[in-house]
């Protein structure tokens, strides 16, 4: 085990260095960091340290990996830590290989995500461990920074961070619950209220009765009129899908190894609460224990039959807000009530034994087509449901998180003899006819086409050919499952892939085989991303599957991917975003992520964001709710191009997210 000595000149960025108790501190709202480039040259696998922020909010850090020939970081490993308490940082050289997007965090840590492409240790020119900018100055204490081949033992402080209801102890906000009696009184009153829909011109689906576009087919459809795309509800009325994801009280609260941070936790054997314990899995598949605080709170209020009361209450509240769509990952029993239109996702995206890169399957293998046909059979059960808008094929493929990824190059460099590689070689043979012609184009000296099966180094001159094949791969990736779904259920819309973002123009390939192009767009204003899809040639309606805004004045201690000052600004940001989607010629809907706040100590993967319409005690954030109602009142006029949005663009703050 080698010991790293930290010196003042190792500090980079806007940082204040102060030696103390064998460590150092970083204090600056603009972020700061230290140079840890020596880690790349050391034989040990892990770089570890003990971190403690002097802050009531969570904190995000990144390891920036620079390589020869690239000015920007080739890889950014971002991770989060809880406020005020010690967290153990563990950075693993295995992550540099680029095969894992979401590694597991150490016990007590928050989410870890590896953005960027694979890097070789020999190519690394600089490693910087940096803090992300914050809205206010924060001091981070770092001690025991060292290399090791042994995964470190994790030590946690004996500090209570959440109360008996799962709420953050250190914060106060207007909706916060302080006693079981108060919880019962508020929830029972909410359950007894009848919904008052803020839009009088809506039909039973939430479509606009003043704008009938077709006779209606009995199912949701799309329609292009005067160069504007619309969703059309089953009776033929224009329908802008104003939705919310994750409508359910499961509230995944990870408690594995962090019981000492909880003010209250029942025994597993307690018959009143035993069914709220569950074992889930981390992104890497490791079992992790959770407890459903939101469900326990509902049981406290309504008793053992809380599910039915919660369903009624939630449907009333969503209708009263002007929400007309239940989004992805929502409660199945609630959906079966057939009381509100909904979207869902293909339960199992087709996969193959061999992968090309991360989760990208061997798309030209018969196994892929067979898996797609088998997966599509799950759609038969909902084939006649008029409340179903349609199916997303999947959500945020991890391979597409690498900007400008050339899948064709990954196929060529991968030594596996996959069906996709055989297709690549066959296509090249058809294109060039002779190996001499290929060698001339690629500046190579292959003896025959069979030599392409053993090509660990991709010739630079091959890039254009491999790019062309990459587009064929993406089209196959999208089209095969889309066609399989269409064969089983021709009535409902195929809603696309929910790309995390369009990281490369190739991602539009296959759009013709879907009815809707879908992206998840975390931004203050989505217009740029909507324009990008349209400018790439996609003549199709666009649905945004996820967006959100968080603040630090209530609930959990991290903001999520878009941060604003307070709950009022969350509402204004919501209005502005939805108005911009509705105003766009291709925009047909946007679904807010998510219904409930995430758990203050982290869900299964460590996210802990204040992004809910409701907090963990099922209390609606009133300022956000008022803004959603105002959005619903005008969204149809904006979607028809007959009115303009009026909500201003609020000030964006540095996010706390991972």
C-alpha positions, -999 to 999 in steps of 0.1 A, spaced: 0 0 0 15 33 -11 8 66 8 0 97 -12 14 129 1 -7 160 -7 11 193 -13 -3 228 -19 8 228 -55 -13 196 -61 -45 216 -58 -62 226 -90 -90 251 -98 -105 276 -74 -97 258 -42 -83 267 -7 -57 243 6 -54 238 43 -35 209 59 -53 194 89 -53 161 107 -35 143 80 -57 156 52 -68 187 34 -98 208 28 -114 223 -3 -135 254 2 -151 272 -28 -185 274 -44 -168 273 -79 -154 238 -71 -118 227 -67 -97 196 -66 -64 178 -64 -41 162 -89 -41 124 -85 -24 115 -118 0 93 -100 -29 68 -95 -27 58 -132 10 48 -127 6 29 -95 0 -9 -95 -28 -8 -69 -64 -11 -81 -82 14 -59 -79 50 -50 -97 56 -17 -102 84 8 -125 95 36 -146 125 27 -167 147 50 -185 179 37 -194 207 61 -228 211 45 -264 203 51 -267 192 15 -253 163 -4 -222 168 -25 -211 157 -60 -175 150 -70 -159 139 -102 -127 122 -113 -117 138 -146 -96 115 -168 -75 132 -196 -57 113 -223 -32 121 -250 -47 140 -280 -80 151 -263 -85 185 -246 -117 176 -227 -119 147 -202 -122 114 -221 -140 100 -190 -157 116 -161 -165 95 -131 -191 113 -110 -203 103 -75 -222 117 -46 -218 118 -8 -243 124 20 -242 157 40 -222 162 72 -212 125 77 -181 106 67 -182 88 33 -156 65 19 -146 72 -17 -135 41 -37 -124 47 -73 -116 15 -93 -92 13 -123 -115 -13 -138 -139 15 -146 -114 30 -170 -122 1 -194 -156 18 -202 -176 -14 -199 -197 -2 -169 -219 29 -168 -232 26 -133 -208 9 -109 -218 1 -73 -211 28 -47 -195 19 -13 -219 15 17 -231 49 27 -222 64 -6 -245 78 -33 -247 71 -70 -217 65 -92 -218 71 -130 -190 67 -156 -194 91 -186 -172 89 -216 -152 63 -235 -127 37 -225 -92 48 -217 -59 30 -215 -37 36 -184 -7 43 -206 -27 71 -224 -37 90 -193 -20 124 -190 -39 138 -160 -63 127 -133 -81 154 -113 -104 147 -84 -127 177 -83 -158 190 -65 -186 202 -87 -196 239 -83 -222 246 -56 -247 274 -50 -230 284 -17 -194 279 -4 -188 244 10 -158 229 28 -149 193 21 -125 175 44 -105 148 28 -84 124 48 -67 90 44 -62 93 7 -42 63 -6 -39 35 -31 -47 -1 -22 -54 -35 -37 -79 -43 -9 -114 -29 -10 -115 -7 21 -136 -13 53 -164 13 55 -168 32 87 -200 52 92 -208 80 118 -234 73 144 -257 102 132 -294 102 126 -302 118 92 -339 109 86 -369 108 110 -394 80 116 -413 90 84 -382 90 62 -380 128 61 -347 147 63 -343 157 99 -322 188 93 -347 206 71 -381 223 77 -406 230 49 -443 239 50 -456 204 40 -433 185 65 -451 161 89 -442 162 126 -464 136 142 -484 106 133 -516 124 142 -508 152 118 -500 126 91 -534 109 96 -553 142 96 -537 155 64 -539 123 43 -574 115 53 -586 150 44 -568 147 10 -584 113 4 -619 127 10 -616 155 -15 -633 151 -48 -611 161 -79 -617 195 -94 -602 193 -129 -587 227 -138 -596 224 -176 -634 224 -183 -629 216 -220 -613 181 -215 -631 149 -224 -628 119 -202 -593 111 -215 -580 146 -211 -583 155 -248 -596 189 -260 -632 187 -270 -629 220 -289 -603 206 -313 -616 174 -328 -590 163 -354 -604 129 -366 -634 107 -361 -614 87 -336 -603 51 -339 -610 39 -303 -573 41 -296 -547 68 -294 -531 79 -327 -509 106 -342 -519 132 -367 -500 159 -387 -519 190 -395 -505 222 -410 -469 210 -402 -478 204 -366 -478 170 -350 -506 160 -325 -516 131 -304 -552 122 -309 -572 105 -282 -596 76 -288 -625 99 -297 -605 120 -321 -597 150 -300 -563 167 -298 -544 155 -267 -513 169 -252 -498 143 -229 -490 161 -196 -477 132 -175 -458 121 -145 -436 91 -142 -434 67 -113 -469 71 -100 -466 46 -72 -460 45 -35 -432 19 -36 -406 46 -28 -375 26 -30 -356 35 2 -322 18 4 -312 10 40 -285 -16 33 -257 -10 59 -269 24 70 -294 16 98 -276 40 121 -287 69 100 -324 60 106 -343 74 136 -367 45 133 -368 11 117 -391 -18 128 -379 -53 133 -382 -76 103 -405 -98 123 -430 -70 132 -462 -82 114 -474 -47 110 -444 -37 89 -426 -68 77 -441 -66 42 -425 -32 37 -390 -47 37 -377 -59 3 -345 -70 -14 -336 -52 -46 -304 -50 -66 -278 -24 -73 -270 -14 -109 -243 -41 -109 -267 -67 -95 -257 -68 -59 -286 -75 -35 -296 -44 -14 -322 -41 14 -348 -15 12 -378 -3 33 -409 14 19 -413 44 41 -439 60 19 -461 29 21 -455 26 59 -467 63 61 -499 55 41 -506 25 64 -502 47 94 -528 70 80 -553 45 64 -547 12 80 -539 -22 64 -562 -14 34 -543 17 25 -537 7 -12 -573 14 -23 -575 47 -4 -541 57 -19 -552 49 -54 -584 70 -51 -565 99 -34 -537 98 -61 -561 98 -90 -580 127 -75 -549 146 -69 -534 141 -103 -567 150 -120 -569 181 -98 -535 192 -109 -544 188 -146 -522 158 -152 -538 136 -179 -512 108 -183 -497 82 -160 -461 79 -171 -436 51 -171 -429 29 -141 -462 34 -125 -484 13 -102 -499 -15 -122 -530 -17 -100 -536 20 -105 -533 16 -143 -558 -13 -142 -584 11 -129 -587 25 -164 -593 60 -151 -565 79 -168 -545 74 -200 -511 58 -195 -479 48 -212 -458 18 -204 -427 0 -216 -419 -33 -233 -413 -54 -202 -381 -70 -216 -361 -55 -243 -346 -83 -265 -310 -93 -257 -284 -118 -269 -258 -139 -252 -230 -119 -269 -228 -81 -265 -210 -57 -289 -204 -29 -264 -220 -26 -229 -256 -36 -234 -257 -34 -272 -267 -69 -284 -256 -89 -314 -284 -74 -335 -279 -94 -367 -280 -127 -349 -312 -148 -353 -312 -149 -315 -320 -111 -314 -350 -115 -337 -363 -145 -317 -359 -126 -284 -378 -96 -299 -407 -118 -310 -408 -135 -276 -406 -101 -257 -435 -87 -278 -459 -114 -267 -462 -95 -234 -482 -68 -253 -511 -91 -261 -527 -86 -227 -533 -49 -233 -540 -51 -270 -577 -39 -265 -571 -13 -238 -582 22 -251 -566 40 -221 -531 28 -232 -514 54 -254 -485 31 -263 -452 14 -255 -417 27 -251 -393 0 -264 -368 7 -236 -352 34 -215 -317 50 -219 -295 23 -234 -262 25 -216 -242 21 -248 -256 54 -261 -242 74 -232 -209 76 -251 -210 106 -273 -203 99 -310 -198 62 -304 -188 43 -336 -205 9 -331 -190 -4 -363 -155 3 -349 -165 -16 -317 -176 -46 -338 -143 -46 -357 -121 -43 -326 -141 -69 -306 -124 -103 -311 -157 -122 -307 -170 -139 -339 -205 -124 -336 -232 -125 -363 -229 -87 -364 -192 -90 -372 -199 -116 -399 -225 -91 -414 -199 -63 -413 -173 -85 -431 -199 -96 -457 -209 -60 -463 -173 -49 -468 -167 -77 -492 -198 -67 -512 -187 -31 -511 -150 -36 -522 -151 -70 -540 -114 -75 -534 -92 -72 -504 -68 -51 -525 -95 -25 -530 -102 -24 -493 -65 -21 -485 -62 9 -508 -92 26 -492 -81 18 -456 -43 21 -461 -40 -15 -447 -23 -47 -458 -48 -74 -449 -42 -107 -467 -79 -115 -471 -113 -106 -457 -109 -133 -431 -82 -112 -415 -108 -87 -404 -119 -111 -378 -87 -104 -359 -83 -66 -360 -77 -52 -325 -66 -18 -339 -91 0 -360 -75 17 -391 -83 55 -390 -92 54 -427 -119 29 -420 -139 53 -400 -165 63 -427 -172 27 -436 -176 17 -400 -198 48 -394 -221 36 -422 -223 2 -407 -230 17 -372 -262 33 -387 -272 -1 -400 -267 -15 -365 -288 11 -348 -316 7 -374 -316 -31 -367 -315 -24 -330 -347 -3 -332 -366 -18 -361 -365 -55 -351 -383 -50 -317 -406 -23 -332 -418 -46 -359 -423 -75 -335 -444 -53 -312 -465 -41 -342 -472 -77 -352 -486 -85 -317 -504 -52 -310 -511 -30 -341 -535 -8 -322 -512 11 -299 -484 35 -306 -447 25 -306 -432 53 -286 -395 48 -294 -364 44 -273 -363 72 -246 -327 81 -255 -309 98 -227 -299 123 -253 -291 122 -290 -254 115 -284 -248 109 -321 -269 115 -353 -269 78 -359 -294 74 -331 -322 85 -353 -318 54 -374 -349 32 -374 -373 61 -365 -395 52 -394 -405 20 -377 -419 38 -346 -448 61 -343 -431 86 -319 -395 96 -313 -388 98 -276 -360 114 -256 -354 121 -220 -344 158 -218 -330 173 -187 -327 210 -195 -343 243 -185 -357 247 -220 -360 216 -243 -363 236 -276 -327 230 -287 -331 192 -283 -365 192 -301 -350 212 -329 -321 188 -331 -344 158 -337 -363 177 -363 -332 190 -381 -318 155 -383 -347 146 -406 -371 129 -382 -406 137 -395 -424 124 -364 -439 136 -332 -416 138 -302 -424 128 -267 -401 137 -238 -401 108 -213 -383 125 -184 -375 160 -171 -374 175 -137 -364 204 -114 -352 202 -78 -344 226 -50 -328 224 -16 -354 242 5 -374 210 11 -372 173 12 -340 154 2 -305 170 1 -298 169 -36 -314 188 -65 -314 163 -94 -302 171 -129 -318 206 -131 -315 228 -100 -334 260 -91 -336 282 -60 -368 270 -43 -402 253 -47 -417 284 -63 -391 283 -90 -397 246 -95 -432 255 -104 -422 282 -128 -396 260 -144 -422 233 -149 -445 257 -166 -419 271 -189 -406 237 -199 -440 223 -208 -450 254 -227 -419 251 -248 -427 215 -256 -463 223 -265 -452 252 -287 -428 231 -308 -443 217 -340 -431 182 -331 -439 183 -294 -468 161 -283 -461 156 -246 -437 156 -217 -437 134 -186 -422 148 -153 -398 125 -134 -412 117 -109 -443 115 -87 -425 112 -53 -393 125 -40 -364 100 -39 -353 88 -5 -330 112 13 -304 85 18 -307 72 -17 -328 48 -38 -313 15 -50 -286 32 -70 -280 61 -46 -300 89 -62 -316 111 -35 -332 141 -53 -359 166 -44 -378 161 -76 -413 149 -66 -447 163 -70 -451 148 -35 -428 142 -6 -422 109 12 -453 115 34 -475 119 2 -477 157 8 -480 176 -24 -456 205 -29 -482 233 -31 -462 259 -51 -454 233 -78 -490 220 -78 -504 255 -85 -480 259 -114 -490 226 -129 -527 236 -128 -519 268 -146 -499 249 -172 -529 226 -179 -553 255 -184 -533 268 -214 -514 239 -228 -539 229 -255 -540 265 -269 -502 265 -270 -500 231 -286 -524 242 -314 -501 272 -321 -529 296 -310 -512 310 -279 -477 315 -266 -462 304 -233 -460 331 -206 -438 314 -179 -403 330 -177 -371 311 -178 -359 309 -141 -323 311 -130 -306 277 -131 -283 269 -101 -254 244 -100 -270 209 -97 -263 184 -70 -267 152 -90 -248 121 -100 
